[in-house]
Amino acid sequence: MSKKKARKNSEQGTYALCITTGLIVIGLGLGPLLGMLASSAIGGTIGGVAAYLIINRKSGRKN
């Protein structure tokens, strides 16, 4: 497997993990307060932002 393909798969996995965690933790946690649809949307959005920040952080390393 090429390095580029491995990195792409890694990024997709990070997005999937963060969005799923956001949906579960925030979606179920805030569900009774905000309604299930609104809290799931907020959780998915927060998970997506977290994944973006994890993948695109400036660490000083060259990839």
C-alpha positions in Angstrom: 0.0 0.0 0.0 1.4 3.4 -0.9 2.0 6.0 1.7 -0.5 8.4 0.2 -3.3 5.7 0.2 -2.5 4.8 3.8 -2.8 8.4 4.9 -6.1 8.8 3.1 -7.5 5.7 4.8 -6.2 7.0 8.1 -8.0 10.4 7.6 -11.2 8.7 6.7 -11.0 6.5 9.8 -10.4 9.6 12.0 -13.4 11.4 10.5 -15.6 8.3 11.0 -14.5 7.8 14.6 -14.9 11.4 15.6 -18.3 11.9 14.0 -19.6 8.7 15.5 -18.4 9.6 18.9 -20.0 13.0 18.6 -23.3 11.5 17.6 -23.3 9.1 20.4 -22.0 11.2 23.3 -23.6 14.5 22.4 -26.6 13.2 20.5 -27.7 10.9 23.3 -26.6 13.1 26.1 -28.4 16.2 24.9 -31.3 14.3 23.4 -33.8 14.8 26.2 -33.0 18.5 26.4 -32.9 19.6 22.7 -34.7 16.8 20.9 -33.0 14.0 19.1 -32.6 15.5 15.7 -31.1 18.8 16.8 -28.7 17.1 19.3 -27.6 14.6 16.7 -26.8 17.4 14.2 -24.8 19.3 16.8 -22.9 16.1 17.8 -22.1 15.3 14.2 -20.9 18.8 13.5 -18.7 18.9 16.6 -17.3 15.5 15.7 -16.5 16.7 12.2 -14.8 19.8 13.5 -12.7 17.8 16.0 -11.6 15.4 13.2 -10.6 18.3 11.0 -8.6 19.8 13.8 -6.9 16.5 14.6 -5.9 15.8 10.9 -4.8 19.4 10.0 -3.0 20.4 13.2 0.4 22.1 12.7 2.9 19.9 14.5 6.1 20.9 12.9 6.6 17.5 11.3 7.0 17.0 7.6 4.8 14.4 6.1 
